[in-house]
Amino acid sequence: MRIKALIISILAVIFLTLNSIAQKPEKIISFAKESRPCEWYKTQANIWKKETQKNKKNANAWSNYYRATRYSILMCNGDSVFNQNKWQIMDSITKPILSQMKKYIPNSFEYNHLMYYASGNDAENKFNYIEKAYQIDPNRPEGMSDLIAAYLLRGENEKVPPILKRWFETETPSQGLITWNYNMIAGLDSNAIIFVDGDNDFYQKEWLQQVKSIRTDIKVILVSFLSVDKFRNKTIADLKMPAFTITIQECGSYEKFTQAIIMHILKNSHNRPIYFSSAMQPSNYNFIQDSLYLEGLAYKYSSERYDNIAVIKRNFEQTYLLDYIKKPLLNDVSSGMVSQTSLCYLLPFTQLYNHYKTSGEKSKADSILDLMILITQKAENKEYFEYILELKKQK
C-alpha cells in the first residue's frame, strides 16, 4: 500500500509540474513568423488576461493578451463561417481590450502599435498611431513592418530603407525566408516586374534590394496595397505608365478592381517581363492563367509558348540556393513558415523530375525526388508526401 501511495504521490507531482508548465505565459509572435494551433492561442489569451489583472500597467501583458485573443479569433474560425463578418467579430472582441489599454497605458509603445491595427481604413489615424509608437521607442523590431507599410501607403518610399536596415539589425532575421525570397528574384529576367502578396513574400525582398542591393533592377509590387490610391498612383508613375482611372465602383468588387490594375500594368509594361509569385492567392492571376508559365518560384506572363522547363532547370542547377532546406546551419524562429514556403518548390520540381526521368538523367531525378520528400516531411504535409512517394514507386 505504501508503494501504491508513493506512486500516486509521484504522479500527482508530475501532473502538477506539467500543468504549471502548460500554464506558463509565452510571448505571442506574429503568425507570419510562427503559427500555433487555435487552442494554444485561446489558452495563452486566458493566461495573459490574468497577468493584466495582476498589474494593470504591464504593457507587455496587455500586448500579448491582445495578440493571443486576435490570433485565436483568426485561427479558430474556418473561412466558411468567418468570411465576411470576421472584422466585425474581431472588433467586438478586441476593442474592449484596447479600451482598457487606453485607460492604463495610453502612452506606451504597445497601445499605439496595436491601435494601428485597430484603425481599419482610417488611414490618417493609422499612420499617427504607428508613428507615435516609434517616437516612444524607435528600436522595437516587432512593428517595423507596419511602419514601412505606413510610409509605402503614403508614398514616402524614401523613408523605408533606413527602417529596413534597422529592423534586420535589431531582430535576427529568418535565414530560410530570406533565402526563399532571394531564390525567387534571382531567377527572374532582367528588369522584371513581379507581383507578390503577404508579409513573407514582400519585406525580405525589400531588404534584399534596398539594403543589400540585390536585383535592384526588379520592381516588386505588393498586390494588397494596390487598392490604396497613393500607393497605386506612385507605383504606376514610377513605372512611367499612363494613370489608372478606373474606380472600384466601376469594377463591382475588390477582386475585379485588382485584376483591372494588373491588366493595366500588363498592357503598359513597355515589354518588361511580368511575373507572379507562386505563393500568391490564385485569384490574383487565374484570369490570365493560360498565359502563365512556371519558371520555378514564379509564373512568367507570356503571350507566346516557350520552353519553361529549360528555365526551371537553369534556376535549379545554377541559381537557387537550397542548402538551407537540406542542412540548415542556424536555428530559425520562422522554421514552420520556412517549411510551408518550401512547398512552393514542389510543382516546379515535379516538372523537373519528369524531365530528368524522360531524358534518362537518373541521378538528377533521384536527387530532386529526395529533396521533394524532405520538403514534404519538414512541412508535415501528408497529402503531398504520399503523392511524392507514389512518384518514387513509379521509378
Phi, psi and omega in degrees: 000324179297320179297316180298317179296322180295317179299315179298320180296316180296315180299322179296318179296315179300315180299315181295323179294312179297321180295321180292324177295317181296332184268008182286132177292136180236145180299133180269111181265144179311134182283004166288340180252321185213114181258135179240164178293159179308309186295329178297316179295322179298314180298314181295326177299316179294319180295314182290330175299318179295325178295323178291330179286332176290320182215102186289352177261007182279093184297324179297318179296316179299317181298314180292324176299313180298311183297316180298321179294313180300314183289329177295324178294317181291321186274338188261007180231119178294156181303323184296328181271327198257354197309278191288330186263010189297323183284329174294318177297315179303311182298317184296332182266324186268336181298321176300327177294316179295326177297320177292321178297320179297325181289318189259328184222054186295334183256025179267155173303316186299314181297311183292325177295314182290331176294335174301316178294323191276356186274001175056232182269008179282080192303313185295318176298318179304311183296320180298317182294314183291325177291321178295320179303318183276347168286326179290315181213096186287354185248018178276115186287335191293342180243011183294328176297326179290322178294320176299314179301318181300315180293321178296319181291336177270358181077018181259059187298332183295342180275353187283314186306315180295329178289318177302315181298313181296320180301309185283352173269331183268344180228130179298117183284160176281113180297324181294315181292323177297315182293321177300316178292322176301312181301321182297313183279333181295332183271004183272156175294161179300143173063029184283162168245130178233130174271131179227171175204143179098150183304312185286351179259002188230302191296324178293325176295320178298317179296315179301318182283308193274338178254318183263356178057039177260126179052052178287351177285346185268142173257118179261125182242121178276110188300321184294343178271349188294341179283349179272123189306309185299316180295312182298313183296320179292319179301313182292322177294318179298329179277000180057047179249160175299152180299146176267120189246357181286142179259161178295330178295322178293328182279329177093344178200158178299319182298315180289328176297314178297318178297322179295321178295315179299317178297323178299317179291321177300316184286339184242030187279354182055040178067016173289138178298139181244132181230160175230129177300136179287352178273355181286162170294131181304336180298341179283344182220357185292345178285349174234026186308320184292348180250016182249138182230125181287129179241009183142252178268003180217152173264135176258136176277129178208133178280349180237146180290148177205172184276085181288338179296325178297324180287318176302316180299315179299315181297317182292316187276332189239338191246310188291140173263115188239002180297334180295338175276315185288311184218078179297132185268342185234152170293143184230117181299335181258028185303324178297316178291325177299317179297322181288317179294331180295339176299339178295342178285340192296318182295309177296326180290327176296317177297319180291321177301314179297324177296312180299319181296316181293323183274003175079018179268076189298315183296322178291321178297315180297318182297315182287329176294319177298321179294321179295321177296317179299318180298314182291326177294315181295325179279352182053042181259099186296320183297310179295321182299315180294325178295315180295322177297324176297320176300320182294322179295331184279359183299000000 
